[in-house]
Amino acid sequence: MTTPTPIETHPDTTAPLRDPNALRLVSWNVNGIRAGIKKGFYEWLEKDSPDVLGLQETKISADQLTLDMLAPNGYHTYWSHASTKRGYSGVAIFSKVKPIQVTEGLGIPEWDDEGRVLIAEYDDFVFYNIYYPNGGRGDDRLKYKLGFYDVFLEHIEATRAKGKGVIVCGDFNTAHTPIDLARPKDNVNVSGFMQIERDWLDKFTGHGYIDTFRHFYPTKVDVYSWWAMRTYARERNVGWRIDYFFTSPDLKDRLMDAAIEMDVIGSDHCPVTLTLKK
């Protein structure tokens, strides 16, 4: 694993007033950070002002990062890029508080060369920001996705064994239950809702990890985080809930709220949020 170079920034004086005892975390698959910037990403960032932000599918290489991307007002930023395919995949973390350390990857090149993982360690938890593989491009990619899931679970369980609370955010590319997508019966054989993928999420939650949105809203329907843009699915709200915040069970008493911000545009995904007691 490598350690990304932190970017020093100045405190943000434009942040909205919030409960000083609350920590706001946001995850967003931006489907290309450069496209997102053209659609108002910086304006959204200033208005929302999350304490920690995980971005997925940044689709940018290191030499394409601008100063504004590296050092937005009030944030330390960390970026991971695909080493095998330029402008593919990629994740980033924006953090108001400098983490103890930030590392890239799960420690195995086979799973790390697509730039899918950044892990930030803080005093009281470890924050995983992950863009999980899409299994929809054939059997090989489905196998890769499931293998990635298993290696990730081994990694996160090892972190928990060290006594650290764990927060996981990102685009899992799987809807867990029938209420997590608009048309479950039509998609039982489609990657993202295949039984083998859903079984893995059952295994994951079986280890005690909490789906924070369902913790607060166990039966809420018609709330999604991704829509197929080519079919104008967002306008019809024919979506999937595939973006999540999970926490280890030791953080349960700190959970304050979780949300899916369907009104935020700029990507085919919308942000998902988690609020924790400090």
N, C-alpha and C positions, 0 to 999 in steps of 0.2 A: 504494500500500500504506500502511496505517496502522500505528502502533506502539502496542500495548496498554500501558496503564499498569501497571507492576509493583506487586505488593503486598509490602511488607516484612514478614518474619516472624522469629521467634526460632528458634534451632537446636533440632532435635528431639533430646531426650535419651532417647526411648523406643525408638529404632531397634535392631533386632536386630544382634548382632555378625556381621560379615561380613569377608571378605578385604579388607583396606584397599587392596589394589591392584586391586580389581575395581569396575566400574561397572555397576549394575543398572538396566536400562531396561525399562519395562513399557508395553504398549499395550492399551487396553480400550475396546470399544464398549459403553457402559453402558446404551444404550437408555433414556435419560432420567436425568439425574443426580439429580433429586428422588426418583424411584422407587428409584434405586440407594441413596440415603442411607437410605431406609426399610428396605432389605434388607441393611444392614450395610456400606455403602461405607466409612464412616469407620473402622470396626473393622478392615476389610480393609487399609485404607491404613496404619494404625498397625502392624499385624502385618507386612505385606509391606515397607513402608518403601522403595520404589524411589527411586533417585537422580533419575531423570527419569520422569515418567508422562505419556503421551499419552492423552487421552480423546476418544472420538468419539460423535456423536449425543447430545449433552448435552441437547438439547431445552429450552433455557432462554434467556430474554432478559436483557439486562443489568440491567434494573430488578428482576428476580426473584432476583438473586444475594444470598445472605446473607453475613454476615461470616465464618461458618464455611466457606463455599465459597471466599470470596476469600482467606482467610488461615488455612488449616489449619496446625496446629503443624509447623514445620520447613520450610515450602514458600513459595516465590514462585509465584503463580498468574497465568495469562494465559488470556483467554477470547475466543472469536470467535463471533458470533451471526449468524443469517440476518437480512438486512435487509428481505427481501420477504415473509416468512411467519413470524409469531410462533410460538415454541416448536418450530421445525423445525430439523433438522440440528444444527450447532454442534459446536465442538471446544474443548478446553482443554489446557493444559500445566501440570503441577505440577513444579517443579524445586527441589532443595535448594540448588544453586549458582545464583546469579543469572546468567542469560545475558548475553552482551555486548549483544545486542539481540534483540527478538522482533518479527516483523512478521506481519501478516495478509494472506492472499491471495496470488495469483500475479501481481497487478498489472494484471489486466484485469477490469473490472466484470462482464462477462458470466459469468465463472467464479468471481467472488468474492462475489456477493450472497447465496449460500446459507450462508455461514459455514463453509466446509469446510477451511480451511487455516490453520495456524499454523506459523511457521518460527522456530526458536530457534538463534541462533549462539553457539557456545562457542569456547574457545581452539583446540580441535583437531578439531572437526567441526561441521557444520550439521545440525540435527535437524528433519526434516519430519514433522509430525503431520497426517494427512489423512483425512477421511471422503469417500471417492470416491463418485460418484453411483451409484445403483441404476438399471440399464437395463431393469427389468422392467415398466415402466408404459407401454409403447408404443414405437413407432419413434422418436418425437421424443426420448424420454429415453435410449434406447440411443445415438442420435446424439450427444446431449449428453454422455453418459458417455465415449464414445470421443474426443470433442473435448477434454474435460477431461483425459483421459489424455495426449493429445498435447501440450497446453499445459504440463501438469506436467512431462513429459519434457524439453521445451525449457528450462524453468526450472531443473530440477535439473542438466541438462548445462551450463548457463551457470554455475551455482554450482561445479561440478567444475572448470570451465575456469579458475576463479580460484585453484585449488590447494587447496581445502578438501575434506576427507573429508566424506561425506554418509551420514546414516542416515535411512531412511524408515520410518515405521510407520503403521499404520492399517488400516481396513476397506476393502480394495480391491474388495469386492463381486464378485470373480471367483475361482473355484477354477482353479488352473493346469493340473493334470494329472489323469488318472482316479483316482489314489490320493488325491487331495485332496477327494474327496466319496464318500459311501457308495454312491450309485446313479448312476454316470456315464452308463450307457446310457439311463436314464430321463430325463436332463436335458440331452441334447445340443442341444435346441432351446429351452432355458430360459435366459433372461438370467442370467448368472453362470457359465455353462459353455458358452456359445455359442462356436463356433470363432473368430469375429472378435474376441471378448474375450480368449480364450486366446492368439490370435496376437499381440495387443498385449503380453501378458506375455512372450511369446517375444522380442519386439522389445526390451522393457525389459531382460531378462536378457542379451540379445545385446549390450547396451551395457556389460556387465560387472558389473551389479548382482547381488549375492549374496543369494539367498533363504536367510537364516541358519538356519532350521529344517532345510531340506533339505541344507544344508551339513553339518550334524552327523548328520542322520537321513535319508539319501537314499531309503530304501525303506520307512520306517515307515508302517504303515497304521492305520486306525481311530482316527486322531487328528485332531480337528476343533475349530474355534473358534466355529461357529455352528450352531444347530439351530432348526427351525421349531417354535415353542412350541405353536401351535394343534393340531398333530398329535402332541404328546407325543414328538417326535423325540429329545429329549435322553435321555429314559428308555431309548430303544431305540438310542441312539447312531447315529441316521441323520442325520449332519451334513455340514457343508462346512468346509473350511479356506480361509477368505477373509480372515483377518486375518494380517498379515505384519510382519516386520522385514527390510528389505533394507539392505545397506550397499554403498558404492562399493568397488571392489576394493582400493584402497590401505589399507583397514581390515582386510583379511583376517587378517593376523598378530595382530590384537588380539582376534579372536573367541575367546571362552572357552566359551560354551554358549548354547543357545536352547531354549525350552520353550513348551509350550501347556498352560495350567493348567486342565484340564477339570474339576477338582474344585471350582473357585471358581464359586459361583452368584451370582445377583443381576441377571442380564441374560440375553438369549437368546444372547449371545456370552460367551466366557470370555477372561481375559487371556492375552496372548502376551508372552514375555519375551526379552530379549537381555542377556547378560553380556559385558562388554568388559574387557580389560586397560586400566588407566589409562595 
